[in-house]
Amino acid sequence: MLATDAAASTDLAIVAVPLHEFRSVEPASLSGKIVIDTMNY
C-alpha cells in the first residue's frame, strides 16, 4: 500500500520522515485530516 492510499483511508496521519524529505509528502493527500508531524532537523 502506498502512503497516499493509506492517507486516503484514514482521518489521522502521522508524518515521520527526515526533514530533508518533507517535500516528498503530498499535501493534498492530507487535506481534511488530523496530522501529527514528528519531523525534526
CHARMM internal coordinates of N, CA and C (Angstrom, degrees):
IC EDIT
DIST 1 N 1 CA 1.4543
DIST 1 CA 1 C 1.5254
ANGL 1 N 1 CA 1 C 108.12
DIST 1 C 2 N 1.3068
ANGL 1 CA 1 C 2 N 115.43
DIHE 1 N 1 CA 1 C 2 N 134.53
DIST 2 N 2 CA 1.4584
ANGL 1 C 2 N 2 CA 120.59
DIHE 1 CA 1 C 2 N 2 CA 176.43
DIST 2 CA 2 C 1.5196
ANGL 2 N 2 CA 2 C 110.65
DIHE 1 C 2 N 2 CA 2 C -80.29
DIST 2 C 3 N 1.3201
ANGL 2 CA 2 C 3 N 116.16
DIHE 2 N 2 CA 2 C 3 N 156.81
DIST 3 N 3 CA 1.4674
ANGL 2 C 3 N 3 CA 120.84
DIHE 2 CA 2 C 3 N 3 CA 179.73
DIST 3 CA 3 C 1.5265
ANGL 3 N 3 CA 3 C 111.01
DIHE 2 C 3 N 3 CA 3 C -60.71
DIST 3 C 4 N 1.3318
ANGL 3 CA 3 C 4 N 117.50
DIHE 3 N 3 CA 3 C 4 N -36.68
DIST 4 N 4 CA 1.4632
ANGL 3 C 4 N 4 CA 119.47
DIHE 3 CA 3 C 4 N 4 CA 179.57
DIST 4 CA 4 C 1.5251
ANGL 4 N 4 CA 4 C 111.12
DIHE 3 C 4 N 4 CA 4 C -67.47
DIST 4 C 5 N 1.3225
ANGL 4 CA 4 C 5 N 117.31
DIHE 4 N 4 CA 4 C 5 N -34.41
DIST 5 N 5 CA 1.4705
ANGL 4 C 5 N 5 CA 121.07
DIHE 4 CA 4 C 5 N 5 CA 176.30
DIST 5 CA 5 C 1.5197
ANGL 5 N 5 CA 5 C 110.52
DIHE 4 C 5 N 5 CA 5 C -67.24
DIST 5 C 6 N 1.3244
ANGL 5 CA 5 C 6 N 116.29
DIHE 5 N 5 CA 5 C 6 N -42.32
DIST 6 N 6 CA 1.4657
ANGL 5 C 6 N 6 CA 120.58
DIHE 5 CA 5 C 6 N 6 CA 178.98
DIST 6 CA 6 C 1.5206
ANGL 6 N 6 CA 6 C 110.61
DIHE 5 C 6 N 6 CA 6 C -64.39
DIST 6 C 7 N 1.3224
ANGL 6 CA 6 C 7 N 117.42
DIHE 6 N 6 CA 6 C 7 N -41.63
DIST 7 N 7 CA 1.4620
ANGL 6 C 7 N 7 CA 121.18
DIHE 6 CA 6 C 7 N 7 CA -179.95
DIST 7 CA 7 C 1.5212
ANGL 7 N 7 CA 7 C 111.23
DIHE 6 C 7 N 7 CA 7 C -64.71
DIST 7 C 8 N 1.3089
ANGL 7 CA 7 C 8 N 117.41
DIHE 7 N 7 CA 7 C 8 N -32.77
DIST 8 N 8 CA 1.4673
ANGL 7 C 8 N 8 CA 121.17
DIHE 7 CA 7 C 8 N 8 CA -179.12
DIST 8 CA 8 C 1.5198
ANGL 8 N 8 CA 8 C 112.02
DIHE 7 C 8 N 8 CA 8 C -69.73
DIST 8 C 9 N 1.3356
ANGL 8 CA 8 C 9 N 117.21
DIHE 8 N 8 CA 8 C 9 N -23.11
DIST 9 N 9 CA 1.4637
ANGL 8 C 9 N 9 CA 119.95
DIHE 8 CA 8 C 9 N 9 CA -174.44
DIST 9 CA 9 C 1.5256
ANGL 9 N 9 CA 9 C 113.80
DIHE 8 C 9 N 9 CA 9 C -103.62
DIST 9 C 10 N 1.3249
ANGL 9 CA 9 C 10 N 117.86
DIHE 9 N 9 CA 9 C 10 N 17.58
DIST 10 N 10 CA 1.4623
ANGL 9 C 10 N 10 CA 120.18
DIHE 9 CA 9 C 10 N 10 CA -177.40
DIST 10 CA 10 C 1.5331
ANGL 10 N 10 CA 10 C 110.94
DIHE 9 C 10 N 10 CA 10 C -141.93
DIST 10 C 11 N 1.3251
ANGL 10 CA 10 C 11 N 115.65
DIHE 10 N 10 CA 10 C 11 N 165.52
DIST 11 N 11 CA 1.4654
ANGL 10 C 11 N 11 CA 120.95
DIHE 10 CA 10 C 11 N 11 CA 176.85
DIST 11 CA 11 C 1.5195
ANGL 11 N 11 CA 11 C 111.85
DIHE 10 C 11 N 11 CA 11 C -102.40
DIST 11 C 12 N 1.3347
ANGL 11 CA 11 C 12 N 116.83
DIHE 11 N 11 CA 11 C 12 N -9.26
DIST 12 N 12 CA 1.4585
ANGL 11 C 12 N 12 CA 122.60
DIHE 11 CA 11 C 12 N 12 CA -176.00
DIST 12 CA 12 C 1.5257
ANGL 12 N 12 CA 12 C 108.90
DIHE 11 C 12 N 12 CA 12 C -130.62
DIST 12 C 13 N 1.3340
ANGL 12 CA 12 C 13 N 116.61
DIHE 12 N 12 CA 12 C 13 N 134.06
DIST 13 N 13 CA 1.4612
ANGL 12 C 13 N 13 CA 120.94
DIHE 12 CA 12 C 13 N 13 CA 178.30
DIST 13 CA 13 C 1.5183
ANGL 13 N 13 CA 13 C 109.02
DIHE 12 C 13 N 13 CA 13 C -130.60
DIST 13 C 14 N 1.3207
ANGL 13 CA 13 C 14 N 115.82
DIHE 13 N 13 CA 13 C 14 N 137.13
DIST 14 N 14 CA 1.4618
ANGL 13 C 14 N 14 CA 121.80
DIHE 13 CA 13 C 14 N 14 CA 174.72
DIST 14 CA 14 C 1.5240
ANGL 14 N 14 CA 14 C 106.51
DIHE 13 C 14 N 14 CA 14 C -110.58
DIST 14 C 15 N 1.3239
ANGL 14 CA 14 C 15 N 115.76
DIHE 14 N 14 CA 14 C 15 N 117.77
DIST 15 N 15 CA 1.4619
ANGL 14 C 15 N 15 CA 121.41
DIHE 14 CA 14 C 15 N 15 CA 179.79
DIST 15 CA 15 C 1.5265
ANGL 15 N 15 CA 15 C 107.34
DIHE 14 C 15 N 15 CA 15 C -97.20
DIST 15 C 16 N 1.3273
ANGL 15 CA 15 C 16 N 115.58
DIHE 15 N 15 CA 15 C 16 N 114.25
DIST 16 N 16 CA 1.4614
ANGL 15 C 16 N 16 CA 121.22
DIHE 15 CA 15 C 16 N 16 CA -177.91
DIST 16 CA 16 C 1.5303
ANGL 16 N 16 CA 16 C 108.75
DIHE 15 C 16 N 16 CA 16 C -135.93
DIST 16 C 17 N 1.3221
ANGL 16 CA 16 C 17 N 115.03
DIHE 16 N 16 CA 16 C 17 N 73.86
DIST 17 N 17 CA 1.4621
ANGL 16 C 17 N 17 CA 120.68
DIHE 16 CA 16 C 17 N 17 CA 178.03
DIST 17 CA 17 C 1.5231
ANGL 17 N 17 CA 17 C 108.12
DIHE 16 C 17 N 17 CA 17 C -122.76
DIST 17 C 18 N 1.3318
ANGL 17 CA 17 C 18 N 117.95
DIHE 17 N 17 CA 17 C 18 N 155.90
DIST 18 N 18 CA 1.4650
ANGL 17 C 18 N 18 CA 119.19
DIHE 17 CA 17 C 18 N 18 CA 175.55
DIST 18 CA 18 C 1.5228
ANGL 18 N 18 CA 18 C 110.11
DIHE 17 C 18 N 18 CA 18 C -58.05
DIST 18 C 19 N 1.3036
ANGL 18 CA 18 C 19 N 117.06
DIHE 18 N 18 CA 18 C 19 N 144.05
DIST 19 N 19 CA 1.4512
ANGL 18 C 19 N 19 CA 121.84
DIHE 18 CA 18 C 19 N 19 CA -175.41
DIST 19 CA 19 C 1.5262
ANGL 19 N 19 CA 19 C 112.14
DIHE 18 C 19 N 19 CA 19 C -54.83
DIST 19 C 20 N 1.3228
ANGL 19 CA 19 C 20 N 117.98
DIHE 19 N 19 CA 19 C 20 N -37.95
DIST 20 N 20 CA 1.4658
ANGL 19 C 20 N 20 CA 119.70
DIHE 19 CA 19 C 20 N 20 CA -178.80
DIST 20 CA 20 C 1.5334
ANGL 20 N 20 CA 20 C 112.32
DIHE 19 C 20 N 20 CA 20 C -69.98
DIST 20 C 21 N 1.3274
ANGL 20 CA 20 C 21 N 118.09
DIHE 20 N 20 CA 20 C 21 N -8.22
DIST 21 N 21 CA 1.4670
ANGL 20 C 21 N 21 CA 122.26
DIHE 20 CA 20 C 21 N 21 CA 178.30
DIST 21 CA 21 C 1.5271
ANGL 21 N 21 CA 21 C 112.60
DIHE 20 C 21 N 21 CA 21 C -106.03
DIST 21 C 22 N 1.3401
ANGL 21 CA 21 C 22 N 118.00
DIHE 21 N 21 CA 21 C 22 N 9.10
DIST 22 N 22 CA 1.4572
ANGL 21 C 22 N 22 CA 119.78
DIHE 21 CA 21 C 22 N 22 CA -174.66
DIST 22 CA 22 C 1.5215
ANGL 22 N 22 CA 22 C 112.96
DIHE 21 C 22 N 22 CA 22 C -60.63
DIST 22 C 23 N 1.3143
ANGL 22 CA 22 C 23 N 117.63
DIHE 22 N 22 CA 22 C 23 N -25.61
DIST 23 N 23 CA 1.4657
ANGL 22 C 23 N 23 CA 120.27
DIHE 22 CA 22 C 23 N 23 CA 179.62
DIST 23 CA 23 C 1.5280
ANGL 23 N 23 CA 23 C 111.66
DIHE 22 C 23 N 23 CA 23 C -70.33
DIST 23 C 24 N 1.3141
ANGL 23 CA 23 C 24 N 118.39
DIHE 23 N 23 CA 23 C 24 N -14.00
DIST 24 N 24 CA 1.4643
ANGL 23 C 24 N 24 CA 121.11
DIHE 23 CA 23 C 24 N 24 CA 178.50
DIST 24 CA 24 C 1.5237
ANGL 24 N 24 CA 24 C 111.91
DIHE 23 C 24 N 24 CA 24 C -79.97
DIST 24 C 25 N 1.3338
ANGL 24 CA 24 C 25 N 117.40
DIHE 24 N 24 CA 24 C 25 N -9.98
DIST 25 N 25 CA 1.4644
ANGL 24 C 25 N 25 CA 121.41
DIHE 24 CA 24 C 25 N 25 CA 178.20
DIST 25 CA 25 C 1.5195
ANGL 25 N 25 CA 25 C 108.56
DIHE 24 C 25 N 25 CA 25 C -83.02
DIST 25 C 26 N 1.3083
ANGL 25 CA 25 C 26 N 116.66
DIHE 25 N 25 CA 25 C 26 N 124.08
DIST 26 N 26 CA 1.4647
ANGL 25 C 26 N 26 CA 122.32
DIHE 25 CA 25 C 26 N 26 CA -178.78
DIST 26 CA 26 C 1.5265
ANGL 26 N 26 CA 26 C 109.65
DIHE 25 C 26 N 26 CA 26 C -82.53
DIST 26 C 27 N 1.3459
ANGL 26 CA 26 C 27 N 118.17
DIHE 26 N 26 CA 26 C 27 N 106.38
DIST 27 N 27 CA 1.4646
ANGL 26 C 27 N 27 CA 120.89
DIHE 26 CA 26 C 27 N 27 CA -176.28
DIST 27 CA 27 C 1.5289
ANGL 27 N 27 CA 27 C 113.92
DIHE 26 C 27 N 27 CA 27 C -58.82
DIST 27 C 28 N 1.3132
ANGL 27 CA 27 C 28 N 117.16
DIHE 27 N 27 CA 27 C 28 N -35.21
DIST 28 N 28 CA 1.4681
ANGL 27 C 28 N 28 CA 120.15
DIHE 27 CA 27 C 28 N 28 CA -178.08
DIST 28 CA 28 C 1.5227
ANGL 28 N 28 CA 28 C 111.43
DIHE 27 C 28 N 28 CA 28 C -63.39
DIST 28 C 29 N 1.3253
ANGL 28 CA 28 C 29 N 117.67
DIHE 28 N 28 CA 28 C 29 N -30.99
DIST 29 N 29 CA 1.4664
ANGL 28 C 29 N 29 CA 120.33
DIHE 28 CA 28 C 29 N 29 CA -179.61
DIST 29 CA 29 C 1.5260
ANGL 29 N 29 CA 29 C 111.77
DIHE 28 C 29 N 29 CA 29 C -71.43
DIST 29 C 30 N 1.3261
ANGL 29 CA 29 C 30 N 117.81
DIHE 29 N 29 CA 29 C 30 N -15.06
DIST 30 N 30 CA 1.4690
ANGL 29 C 30 N 30 CA 122.13
DIHE 29 CA 29 C 30 N 30 CA -179.43
DIST 30 CA 30 C 1.5262
ANGL 30 N 30 CA 30 C 112.48
DIHE 29 C 30 N 30 CA 30 C -102.95
DIST 30 C 31 N 1.3131
ANGL 30 CA 30 C 31 N 116.84
DIHE 30 N 30 CA 30 C 31 N -0.05
DIST 31 N 31 CA 1.4618
ANGL 30 C 31 N 31 CA 121.31
DIHE 30 CA 30 C 31 N 31 CA -178.88
DIST 31 CA 31 C 1.5269
ANGL 31 N 31 CA 31 C 110.79
DIHE 30 C 31 N 31 CA 31 C -59.97
DIST 31 C 32 N 1.3261
ANGL 31 CA 31 C 32 N 115.79
DIHE 31 N 31 CA 31 C 32 N 128.58
DIST 32 N 32 CA 1.4579
ANGL 31 C 32 N 32 CA 121.30
DIHE 31 CA 31 C 32 N 32 CA 178.85
DIST 32 CA 32 C 1.5155
ANGL 32 N 32 CA 32 C 114.50
DIHE 31 C 32 N 32 CA 32 C 80.09
DIST 32 C 33 N 1.3141
ANGL 32 CA 32 C 33 N 116.92
DIHE 32 N 32 CA 32 C 33 N 5.77
DIST 33 N 33 CA 1.4722
ANGL 32 C 33 N 33 CA 122.22
DIHE 32 CA 32 C 33 N 33 CA -179.32
DIST 33 CA 33 C 1.5166
ANGL 33 N 33 CA 33 C 110.16
DIHE 32 C 33 N 33 CA 33 C -103.15
DIST 33 C 34 N 1.3121
ANGL 33 CA 33 C 34 N 116.37
DIHE 33 N 33 CA 33 C 34 N 156.26
DIST 34 N 34 CA 1.4539
ANGL 33 C 34 N 34 CA 121.37
DIHE 33 CA 33 C 34 N 34 CA 167.40
DIST 34 CA 34 C 1.5205
ANGL 34 N 34 CA 34 C 105.66
DIHE 33 C 34 N 34 CA 34 C -81.18
DIST 34 C 35 N 1.3349
ANGL 34 CA 34 C 35 N 117.11
DIHE 34 N 34 CA 34 C 35 N 125.47
DIST 35 N 35 CA 1.4560
ANGL 34 C 35 N 35 CA 121.13
DIHE 34 CA 34 C 35 N 35 CA -176.38
DIST 35 CA 35 C 1.5250
ANGL 35 N 35 CA 35 C 109.64
DIHE 34 C 35 N 35 CA 35 C -118.91
DIST 35 C 36 N 1.3262
ANGL 35 CA 35 C 36 N 115.26
DIHE 35 N 35 CA 35 C 36 N 126.49
DIST 36 N 36 CA 1.4586
ANGL 35 C 36 N 36 CA 122.04
DIHE 35 CA 35 C 36 N 36 CA 172.98
DIST 36 CA 36 C 1.5233
ANGL 36 N 36 CA 36 C 106.36
DIHE 35 C 36 N 36 CA 36 C -105.34
DIST 36 C 37 N 1.3009
ANGL 36 CA 36 C 37 N 116.51
DIHE 36 N 36 CA 36 C 37 N 116.99
DIST 37 N 37 CA 1.4602
ANGL 36 C 37 N 37 CA 122.53
DIHE 36 CA 36 C 37 N 37 CA -175.61
DIST 37 CA 37 C 1.5214
ANGL 37 N 37 CA 37 C 108.71
DIHE 36 C 37 N 37 CA 37 C -102.79
DIST 37 C 38 N 1.3256
ANGL 37 CA 37 C 38 N 117.24
DIHE 37 N 37 CA 37 C 38 N 115.33
DIST 38 N 38 CA 1.4698
ANGL 37 C 38 N 38 CA 121.19
DIHE 37 CA 37 C 38 N 38 CA -179.66
DIST 38 CA 38 C 1.5256
ANGL 38 N 38 CA 38 C 111.75
DIHE 37 C 38 N 38 CA 38 C -107.34
DIST 38 C 39 N 1.3379
ANGL 38 CA 38 C 39 N 116.88
DIHE 38 N 38 CA 38 C 39 N 13.21
DIST 39 N 39 CA 1.4579
ANGL 38 C 39 N 39 CA 118.98
DIHE 38 CA 38 C 39 N 39 CA -179.18
DIST 39 CA 39 C 1.5305
ANGL 39 N 39 CA 39 C 110.95
DIHE 38 C 39 N 39 CA 39 C -67.85
DIST 39 C 40 N 1.3026
ANGL 39 CA 39 C 40 N 115.66
DIHE 39 N 39 CA 39 C 40 N 146.39
DIST 40 N 40 CA 1.4435
ANGL 39 C 40 N 40 CA 121.96
DIHE 39 CA 39 C 40 N 40 CA -179.48
DIST 40 CA 40 C 1.5268
ANGL 40 N 40 CA 40 C 107.98
DIHE 39 C 40 N 40 CA 40 C -151.24
DIST 40 C 41 N 1.2853
ANGL 40 CA 40 C 41 N 116.20
DIHE 40 N 40 CA 40 C 41 N 143.91
DIST 41 N 41 CA 1.4553
ANGL 40 C 41 N 41 CA 118.90
DIHE 40 CA 40 C 41 N 41 CA 178.49
DIST 41 CA 41 C 1.4933
ANGL 41 N 41 CA 41 C 109.46
DIHE 40 C 41 N 41 CA 41 C -81.81
END
COOR INIT
IC SEED 1 N 1 CA 1 C
IC BUILD
